[in-house]
């Protein structure tokens, strides 16, 4: 298995984050065109923006929480030559869940559904952590 395949899910996560920035810019431009926004308030308080903008802004903040652990785990696995078919599958599952989470967050923002997806993604990260620990322990014991 080529260890470099672990970078594709990482790139997909980066694409999600950058996509959210583009969507944020589009939604802010739309809010500005509507001329109902108090620009001085919005400059100091994110909550002054319409809900559609706040949802995306909050989602961007989420992209720098558990995904940071994901990046670290992928780099650890790559560094210790621990990339396997299982680790790549787990990485793609994490990414699929992150995209689902983002879609819920910027759409209906149904918290129970969003929470379920978040918990599942954390479970995947736990599995990846266990796998990385196992791979590292195997490396050390040999």
C-alpha positions in Angstrom: 0.0 0.0 0.0 1.4 3.4 -1.0 1.5 5.6 2.1 0.9 8.7 0.0 -2.8 7.7 -0.4 -3.4 9.1 3.1 -3.0 12.6 1.7 -6.1 12.4 -0.5 -8.5 12.5 2.4 -6.5 15.3 3.9 -6.8 17.3 0.7 -10.6 16.6 0.7 -10.8 18.1 4.2 -8.8 21.1 3.1 -11.2 21.5 0.1 -14.1 21.4 2.5 -12.6 24.2 4.6 -11.8 26.3 1.6 -15.2 25.7 0.1 -16.8 27.0 3.3 -14.7 30.2 3.0 -16.1 30.7 -0.5 -19.6 30.0 0.6 -19.1 32.5 3.5 -18.0 35.2 1.1 -21.0 34.5 -1.2 -23.5 34.6 1.7 -21.9 37.8 3.1 -22.1 39.4 -0.3 -25.8 38.4 -0.5 -26.4 39.9 2.9 -24.7 43.2 1.9 -26.7 43.4 -1.3 -30.0 43.0 0.7 -29.0 46.3 2.6 -30.7 45.1 5.8 -27.4 44.6 7.6 -26.0 47.1 10.0 -22.4 47.0 8.8 -20.8 48.7 11.9 -22.5 46.1 14.1 -21.5 43.2 11.8 -17.9 44.3 11.8 -17.8 43.8 15.6 -20.3 41.0 16.2 -20.7 37.9 14.1 -24.3 37.5 15.4 -25.3 40.7 13.6 -25.1 38.8 10.3 -28.1 36.8 9.1 -28.4 33.2 10.2 -27.3 31.9 6.9 -23.9 33.7 7.3 -23.6 32.7 11.0 -24.1 29.1 10.2 -21.3 29.0 7.7 -19.0 31.1 10.0 -19.7 28.6 12.8 -19.0 25.7 10.5 -15.6 27.2 9.5 -14.7 27.3 13.2 -15.6 23.6 13.4 -13.1 22.9 10.6 -10.3 23.8 13.0 -11.4 21.5 15.8 -11.5 17.7 15.2 -10.0 18.0 11.7 -6.8 19.2 13.4 -6.6 15.8 15.2 -7.4 14.1 11.8 -4.4 15.9 10.2 -2.1 14.9 13.0 -3.2 11.2 12.9 -2.7 11.1 9.1 0.8 12.5 9.5 1.6 10.2 12.3 0.5 7.2 10.3 2.5 8.4 7.3 5.6 9.1 9.4 5.6 5.6 11.0 4.8 3.9 7.7 1.5 2.8 9.3 -0.8 3.6 6.4 -2.9 0.6 5.6 -6.1 0.0 3.7 -8.0 0.2 7.1 -6.4 3.6 7.9 -7.3 5.0 4.5 -10.9 3.6 4.8 -11.2 5.2 8.2 -9.9 8.5 6.8 -12.4 8.5 4.0 -15.2 7.7 6.4 -14.2 10.6 8.6 -14.2 12.9 5.6 -17.7 11.7 4.5 -19.0 12.4 8.0 -17.3 15.8 8.0 -19.1 16.7 4.7 -22.4 15.4 6.1 -21.8 17.5 9.2 -21.1 20.6 7.2 -24.2 20.1 5.0 -26.4 19.8 8.1 -24.7 22.7 9.8 -25.1 25.2 7.0 -28.5 23.9 6.0 -31.2 22.8 8.5 -28.8 22.9 11.4 -30.8 20.2 13.1 -28.8 19.8 16.2 -29.7 16.1 17.1 -28.8 14.9 13.6 -25.6 17.1 13.5 -24.6 15.7 16.9 -25.0 12.1 15.8 -22.8 12.7 12.8 -20.3 14.5 15.0 -20.2 11.6 17.5 -19.7 9.1 14.7 -16.8 11.2 13.3 -15.2 11.2 16.8 -15.6 7.5 16.9 -13.7 7.2 13.6 -11.0 9.4 15.1 -10.8 7.2 18.1 -10.4 4.1 15.9 -7.7 5.9 13.9 -5.9 6.8 17.1 -6.1 3.2 18.3 -4.7 2.1 14.9 -1.9 4.6 15.1 -1.0 3.6 18.6 -1.1 -0.1 17.6 1.2 0.6 14.6 3.6 2.6 16.7 3.7 0.0 19.4 4.4 -2.7 16.8 7.2 -0.5 15.4 8.8 0.0 18.8 8.5 -3.7 19.8 10.4 -4.9 16.8 
